[in-house]
Amino acid sequence: MAYFPRWRLATAETVLPDERLPAAATLPMSLQHLLAMSGSTILAPLIMGFDPNVAIFFSGIGTLLFFVVTGGRVPSYLGSSFAFIAVIMAATGFAGGGANPNIGVALGGIIVAGLIYALIGLLVMAIGSGWVERLMPPAVTGAIGVSIGLNLAPVAVSQLQGTAVHLTIALAVVVSMAMVSAYGPRGIRRVAVLMALLFGYALVLVLGNLMGLAPGIDFAAVAAAPWFGLPRFTAPVFDPAAIALIAPVAIVLVAENLGHIKALGAITGQDMDRYIGRGFLGDGLATMIAGAGGGTGVTTYAENIGVMAMTKVYSTLIFPVAAVIAILLGLSPKFGALLQTIPAPVLAGLAVCVFGLIAAAMARIWIDHRVDFSDPRNLFPVGVALVFGAGDFTVDIGGFALGGIGTSTIAALLLYQLLGLRRRG
């Protein structure tokens, strides 16, 4: 079997991963996937205080790398992982709003997390993925994911603080995203984050720029920015304390990508399990490269699966085209300056939605896999992990501070295995 598929032209309504669309249909389909990723490529970097131009640029680079490592056989676009938000904000002391002045130490942690992730990928390629599924069953992965969402709750609430107009706009954004998600047409629901962002932006233009009831949007920086130019790259700083906080996110990335590839296999009807190791490796290398230049850690996304399920187009050739478009956007300082004008109350409302959805979506793992909470082996690891994550339980170990995400991850992993010793015997 050749390393890359031959991509024959599709003749049926369903387009398989090793098939292709006509060139005229490929571009709009690629744009649709890029729009569906707006929550990760735009919102996540802004919440963490990263330069969105750099993040979008590296999401494109990372997607191309993933495409090559997986042999063009796994249809995926890599966007900024929300799993990094809590630990990066803790490691850098960033409370939201504007640029993060300590991005360097976050980048060092991102690189180490990517390295661990890539090494896990090599191990899976050598001996298979069964051990990963035994180490991280649905009860554990759900607990870790929900802990991340709960850990971020104080950050979202703090961003709501402000004037009555600030709070009103933020809550209006929350309601708009909920309404779009519940009542919008199927295609629009896939880009609910983008729709809520545009609604909030327009609301600030009316209440601020036109009526003067809130701070308006200043477009001076957009007008002054050039159309094309290199992103502002940042060098990493390898700080042991930051690495201890951020590196455990590799476990969450493994769980995300494992579920993503298995879901792809289910909807395409093709065996994707043989590409799990390569998927981990590609995602890990992409995260390392992003961290080396100022980008966020990346992961595969359910939004892409949603678009593919809706359109029945699974061709892997869609994603390198989307990646090239993302790279071009990353090379436009004017586009980055426009993203930086997104008002604080809009970001606050989006943060409430997204952070809550992280917890709710990860809790769905328990439902989908019918986790039995009458079994103490499931109940206790989940309960302890949620308390550690929500309460941001931090442990100092020889000068290293292991935050709530790290302690909840370790607690869930160890308790689950400990409570299974007698049963294995």
C-alpha positions as CSV (number, residue, x, y, z in Angstrom):
1,M,0.0,0.0,0.0
2,A,1.4,3.4,-1.0
3,Y,2.1,5.9,1.8
4,F,-0.5,8.4,0.4
5,P,-3.8,7.5,-1.1
6,R,-4.3,8.0,-4.9
7,W,-7.5,10.1,-4.2
8,R,-9.8,9.0,-7.1
9,L,-12.5,11.4,-8.1
10,A,-15.7,10.8,-6.1
11,T,-18.8,9.7,-8.0
12,A,-21.3,9.2,-5.1
13,E,-22.9,11.5,-2.6
14,T,-20.6,10.3,0.2
15,V,-17.0,11.2,-0.4
16,L,-14.6,8.8,1.3
17,P,-11.2,9.8,2.8
18,D,-9.3,8.5,-0.2
19,E,-11.5,10.2,-2.7
20,R,-11.5,13.9,-3.9
21,L,-13.9,16.5,-4.9
22,P,-13.6,18.6,-8.1
23,A,-11.3,21.5,-7.6
24,A,-14.2,24.0,-7.8
25,A,-15.9,22.3,-4.8
26,T,-12.8,21.8,-2.7
27,L,-12.2,25.5,-1.8
28,P,-15.7,26.3,-0.4
29,M,-15.6,23.0,1.6
30,S,-12.2,23.9,3.0
31,L,-13.5,27.4,4.0
32,Q,-16.4,25.8,5.8
33,H,-14.1,23.7,7.9
34,L,-11.9,26.7,8.7
35,L,-15.0,28.7,9.8
36,A,-16.1,25.7,12.0
37,M,-12.8,26.0,13.7
38,S,-13.2,29.7,14.6
39,G,-13.7,28.8,18.3
40,S,-10.3,27.2,18.5
41,T,-8.3,29.3,15.9
42,I,-9.6,32.7,17.1
43,L,-11.2,32.5,20.6
44,A,-8.8,30.2,22.4
45,P,-5.6,32.3,21.6
46,L,-7.3,35.5,22.5
47,I,-8.5,34.1,25.9
48,M,-4.9,33.0,26.7
49,G,-3.4,36.3,25.5
50,F,-1.6,34.8,22.5
51,D,-1.2,36.6,19.2
52,P,-4.1,35.2,17.0
53,N,-2.0,35.7,13.8
54,V,0.7,33.4,15.2
55,A,-1.8,30.8,16.5
56,I,-3.7,30.6,13.1
57,F,-0.4,30.4,11.2
58,F,0.8,27.4,13.3
59,S,-2.6,25.8,13.2
60,G,-2.1,25.7,9.4
61,I,1.5,24.4,9.7
62,G,0.4,21.8,12.3
63,T,-2.5,20.6,10.0
64,L,-0.1,20.1,7.1
65,L,2.4,18.2,9.3
66,F,-0.5,16.0,10.7
67,F,-1.5,15.3,7.1
68,V,2.0,14.2,6.2
69,V,2.6,12.1,9.3
70,T,-0.7,10.2,8.9
71,G,-0.1,9.6,5.2
72,G,-3.1,11.7,4.3
73,R,-5.5,9.1,5.6
74,V,-7.0,10.8,8.7
75,P,-9.3,13.7,7.9
76,S,-8.6,16.3,10.6
77,Y,-7.8,20.0,11.1
78,L,-5.7,20.9,14.1
79,G,-6.8,23.9,16.2
80,S,-5.8,25.4,19.6
81,S,-6.6,23.0,22.4
82,F,-8.8,24.4,25.2
83,A,-7.2,21.9,27.5
84,F,-4.2,24.3,27.7
85,I,-6.2,27.4,28.8
86,A,-6.4,26.8,32.6
87,V,-2.8,25.7,33.0
88,I,-1.4,28.4,30.8
89,M,-3.3,31.1,32.7
90,A,-2.1,29.7,36.0
91,A,1.5,29.3,34.8
92,T,1.7,32.8,33.4
93,G,-0.4,34.6,36.0
94,F,-2.6,35.9,33.2
95,A,-6.2,37.0,34.1
96,G,-7.4,37.8,30.6
97,G,-7.6,40.9,28.5
98,G,-5.0,42.0,26.0
99,A,-1.6,40.4,25.4
100,N,-0.1,37.9,27.8
101,P,3.3,39.2,28.8
102,N,4.6,35.8,30.0
103,I,3.9,33.8,26.9
104,G,7.5,32.5,26.8
105,V,7.2,30.3,29.9
106,A,3.9,28.9,28.5
107,L,5.6,28.0,25.3
108,G,8.2,25.9,27.1
109,G,5.5,23.9,28.8
110,I,3.6,23.5,25.5
111,I,6.8,22.0,23.9
112,V,7.3,19.5,26.7
113,A,3.6,18.5,26.6
114,G,4.0,18.0,22.8
115,L,7.1,15.9,23.3
116,I,5.4,13.6,25.8
117,Y,2.5,13.3,23.4
118,A,4.7,12.5,20.5
119,L,6.6,9.8,22.6
120,I,3.3,8.2,23.5
121,G,2.5,8.2,19.7
122,L,5.8,6.3,19.0
123,L,5.0,3.8,21.8
124,V,1.5,3.2,20.4
125,M,3.0,2.7,16.9
126,A,5.3,0.1,18.4
127,I,3.0,-1.9,20.6
128,G,-0.6,-0.8,19.8
129,S,-3.2,1.4,21.6
130,G,-4.7,-1.1,24.0
131,W,-2.7,0.1,26.9
132,V,-3.9,3.6,26.4
133,E,-7.5,2.6,26.6
134,R,-6.9,0.5,29.7
135,L,-5.0,3.4,31.4
136,M,-7.6,6.0,30.4
137,P,-11.1,4.5,30.3
138,P,-14.2,6.7,29.8
139,A,-14.6,7.3,33.6
140,V,-11.1,8.7,33.8
141,T,-11.0,10.8,30.6
142,G,-14.4,12.3,31.4
143,A,-13.3,13.2,34.9
144,I,-10.2,14.9,33.6
145,G,-12.1,16.8,30.9
146,V,-14.9,18.0,33.3
147,S,-12.2,19.1,35.8
148,I,-10.6,21.3,33.2
149,G,-14.0,23.0,32.5
150,L,-14.7,23.5,36.2
151,N,-11.2,24.8,36.8
152,L,-11.8,27.5,34.3
153,A,-15.1,28.7,35.9
154,P,-13.5,31.4,38.1
155,V,-11.7,32.8,35.1
156,A,-15.0,33.2,33.2
157,V,-16.7,34.7,36.1
158,S,-13.9,37.2,36.7
159,Q,-14.2,38.4,33.1
160,L,-17.9,39.2,33.7
161,Q,-17.0,41.7,36.3
162,G,-17.5,45.3,35.2
163,T,-20.1,47.9,34.5
164,A,-23.8,47.1,34.0
165,V,-23.4,47.6,30.2
166,H,-20.3,45.3,30.1
167,L,-22.3,42.6,31.9
168,T,-25.4,43.1,29.7
169,I,-23.4,42.7,26.5
170,A,-21.6,39.6,27.9
171,L,-24.8,37.9,28.9
172,A,-26.4,38.9,25.5
173,V,-23.6,37.0,23.8
174,V,-24.2,34.0,26.0
175,V,-28.0,34.0,25.1
176,S,-27.2,34.5,21.4
177,M,-24.9,31.5,21.3
178,A,-27.4,29.4,23.1
179,M,-30.2,30.4,20.7
180,V,-28.1,29.8,17.6
181,S,-27.0,26.4,19.0
182,A,-30.6,25.4,19.7
183,Y,-32.7,27.0,16.9
184,G,-30.2,27.8,14.1
185,P,-30.1,25.9,10.8
186,R,-27.9,22.9,10.9
187,G,-25.0,24.5,9.1
188,I,-25.2,27.7,11.2
189,R,-25.1,25.6,14.5
190,R,-21.7,24.4,13.5
191,V,-20.3,27.9,13.7
192,A,-22.3,29.1,16.8
193,V,-19.2,30.6,18.3
194,L,-18.5,32.7,15.2
195,M,-22.2,33.8,15.1
196,A,-22.2,34.8,18.7
197,L,-18.9,36.7,18.2
198,L,-20.4,38.6,15.3
199,F,-23.6,39.4,17.2
200,G,-21.6,40.7,20.2
201,Y,-19.3,42.7,17.9
202,A,-22.3,44.4,16.2
203,L,-23.9,45.1,19.6
204,V,-20.8,46.9,20.8
205,L,-20.7,48.9,17.5
206,V,-24.3,50.0,18.2
207,L,-24.2,50.6,22.0
208,G,-20.6,51.9,21.9
209,N,-19.6,53.6,18.6
210,L,-23.1,54.8,17.7
211,M,-24.8,55.5,21.1
212,G,-21.9,56.1,23.4
213,L,-23.3,53.8,26.2
214,A,-20.1,51.6,26.3
215,P,-16.5,51.9,25.2
216,G,-16.5,51.8,21.4
217,I,-14.2,49.8,19.1
218,D,-11.1,51.6,17.9
219,F,-10.1,50.7,14.3
220,A,-6.9,52.8,14.2
221,A,-4.6,49.8,14.6
222,V,-6.5,48.0,11.8
223,A,-6.1,50.9,9.5
224,A,-2.4,51.2,10.2
225,A,-1.6,47.5,9.9
226,P,-0.1,46.2,6.6
227,W,-2.0,43.6,4.6
228,F,0.9,41.2,4.5
229,G,3.8,40.5,6.9
230,L,5.4,37.8,9.1
231,P,3.7,37.0,12.4
232,R,5.4,38.2,15.6
233,F,7.1,35.0,16.7
234,T,8.0,34.4,20.4
235,A,10.9,32.3,21.7
236,P,10.1,29.7,24.4
237,V,11.4,29.8,28.0
238,F,11.8,26.5,29.8
239,D,10.7,27.2,33.4
240,P,10.4,24.0,35.5
241,A,7.4,25.3,37.5
242,A,5.5,26.1,34.3
243,I,6.4,22.8,32.7
244,A,5.1,21.0,35.8
245,L,1.8,22.7,35.3
246,I,1.4,22.4,31.6
247,A,3.0,19.1,30.6
248,P,0.2,16.9,32.1
249,V,-2.1,18.2,29.5
250,A,-0.5,15.7,27.2
251,I,-2.8,13.1,28.8
252,V,-5.9,15.1,27.8
253,L,-4.6,15.5,24.3
254,V,-4.2,11.7,24.0
255,A,-7.8,11.2,25.2
256,E,-9.1,13.8,22.8
257,N,-7.3,12.4,19.7
258,L,-8.1,8.8,20.6
259,G,-11.8,9.6,20.7
260,H,-11.5,11.7,17.6
261,I,-9.9,8.9,15.5
262,K,-12.4,6.3,16.7
263,A,-15.3,8.6,15.9
264,L,-13.8,9.1,12.4
265,G,-13.7,5.3,11.9
266,A,-17.3,5.0,12.9
267,I,-18.7,7.7,10.6
268,T,-16.5,6.8,7.6
269,G,-16.9,3.0,8.0
270,Q,-13.1,2.6,7.6
271,D,-10.7,1.2,10.1
272,M,-8.8,4.2,11.6
273,D,-7.4,2.4,14.6
274,R,-4.1,1.6,12.8
275,Y,-3.5,5.3,12.5
276,I,-3.9,6.2,16.2
277,G,-0.1,6.1,16.9
278,R,0.6,8.2,13.8
279,G,-2.2,10.6,14.8
280,F,-0.6,11.1,18.3
281,L,2.8,11.6,16.8
282,G,1.6,14.1,14.2
283,D,-0.4,16.1,16.8
284,G,2.5,16.0,19.3
285,L,5.0,17.3,16.7
286,A,2.6,20.0,15.6
287,T,2.2,21.1,19.2
288,M,6.0,21.3,19.6
289,I,6.5,23.3,16.5
290,A,3.7,25.7,17.5
291,G,5.2,26.1,21.0
292,A,8.6,26.9,19.4
293,G,7.4,30.0,17.7
294,G,4.6,31.4,19.8
295,G,1.6,29.3,18.9
296,T,-0.8,27.4,21.1
297,G,-0.9,23.7,21.7
298,V,-3.1,22.0,19.1
299,T,-5.5,19.1,18.8
300,T,-8.1,17.5,16.6
301,Y,-11.7,18.8,16.9
302,A,-15.2,17.6,17.0
303,E,-16.3,20.5,14.9
304,N,-14.7,18.9,11.9
305,I,-16.5,15.7,12.5
306,G,-19.7,17.6,12.7
307,V,-19.1,19.3,9.3
308,M,-18.1,16.0,7.7
309,A,-21.2,14.2,9.1
310,M,-23.4,17.0,7.8
311,T,-21.9,17.1,4.3
312,K,-20.8,13.5,4.0
313,V,-17.5,14.7,2.6
314,Y,-14.6,13.0,4.3
315,S,-11.9,13.6,1.7
316,T,-8.6,14.3,3.5
317,L,-7.5,16.6,0.7
318,I,-9.9,19.2,2.1
319,F,-7.7,19.8,5.1
320,P,-4.3,20.8,3.5
321,V,-6.3,23.4,1.5
322,A,-7.8,24.8,4.7
323,A,-4.4,24.8,6.2
324,V,-2.9,26.9,3.4
325,I,-5.8,29.4,3.8
326,A,-5.0,29.6,7.6
327,I,-1.3,30.2,6.9
328,L,-2.2,33.0,4.5
329,L,-4.5,34.6,7.1
330,G,-1.6,34.3,9.7
331,L,0.6,36.3,7.3
332,S,-1.8,39.2,7.3
333,P,-1.2,41.7,10.2
334,K,-4.4,43.5,9.2
335,F,-6.4,40.4,9.9
336,G,-4.7,39.9,13.3
337,A,-5.3,43.6,14.2
338,L,-9.0,43.1,13.4
339,L,-9.2,40.1,15.7
340,Q,-7.6,42.2,18.5
341,T,-10.5,44.7,18.3
342,I,-12.9,42.1,19.7
343,P,-14.3,43.8,22.8
344,A,-13.8,42.5,26.3
345,P,-17.5,41.9,27.1
346,V,-17.8,39.8,23.9
347,L,-14.8,37.7,24.9
348,A,-16.2,37.3,28.5
349,G,-19.6,36.0,27.2
350,L,-17.8,33.6,24.8
351,A,-15.6,32.4,27.7
352,V,-18.7,31.5,29.8
353,C,-20.1,29.5,26.9
354,V,-17.0,27.7,25.9
355,F,-15.7,26.9,29.4
356,G,-19.1,25.5,30.3
357,L,-19.3,23.5,27.2
358,I,-15.9,21.9,27.9
359,A,-17.2,20.5,31.1
360,A,-20.6,19.5,29.6
361,A,-19.2,17.9,26.5
362,M,-16.7,15.9,28.5
363,A,-19.4,14.7,30.8
364,R,-21.2,13.3,27.8
365,I,-18.4,10.7,27.6
366,W,-19.9,9.1,30.7
367,I,-23.3,9.0,29.1
368,D,-22.1,7.7,25.7
369,H,-20.1,4.9,27.3
370,R,-22.7,4.2,30.0
371,V,-20.3,4.6,32.9
372,D,-21.7,2.8,36.0
373,F,-21.4,5.2,38.9
374,S,-22.8,2.6,41.3
375,D,-19.3,1.0,40.9
376,P,-16.9,2.6,43.5
377,R,-14.0,2.1,41.0
378,N,-15.7,4.7,38.8
379,L,-17.3,6.9,41.4
380,F,-14.3,7.7,43.7
381,P,-11.8,8.6,41.0
382,V,-14.3,10.9,39.4
383,G,-15.4,12.5,42.6
384,V,-11.9,13.2,43.9
385,A,-10.7,14.5,40.4
386,L,-13.7,16.9,40.2
387,V,-12.9,18.4,43.7
388,F,-9.2,18.8,42.9
389,G,-9.9,20.4,39.5
390,A,-12.8,22.7,40.6
391,G,-11.0,23.7,43.8
392,D,-7.6,24.1,41.9
393,F,-5.9,21.9,44.5
394,T,-2.2,22.7,44.2
395,V,0.7,20.6,45.5
396,D,4.2,21.9,46.0
397,I,6.8,19.2,45.2
398,G,10.4,20.2,45.7
399,G,9.7,23.7,44.5
400,F,7.4,22.6,41.7
401,A,3.7,23.7,41.9
402,L,1.4,21.0,40.5
403,G,-2.0,22.8,39.9
404,G,-5.5,21.6,39.9
405,I,-5.5,20.1,36.4
406,G,-2.4,18.1,37.2
407,T,-3.5,16.9,40.6
408,S,-7.0,15.9,39.3
409,T,-5.4,14.1,36.3
410,I,-3.0,12.1,38.6
411,A,-5.7,11.4,41.1
412,A,-8.1,10.0,38.5
413,L,-5.4,7.8,36.8
414,L,-4.0,6.4,40.0
415,L,-7.2,5.8,41.9
416,Y,-8.8,4.0,39.0
417,Q,-5.8,1.6,38.7
418,L,-5.6,1.2,42.5
419,L,-9.2,0.3,42.8
420,G,-8.8,-2.3,40.1
421,L,-5.9,-4.3,41.6
422,R,-8.0,-6.8,43.5
423,R,-10.3,-7.3,40.5
424,R,-7.3,-8.1,38.2
425,G,-6.0,-10.6,40.7
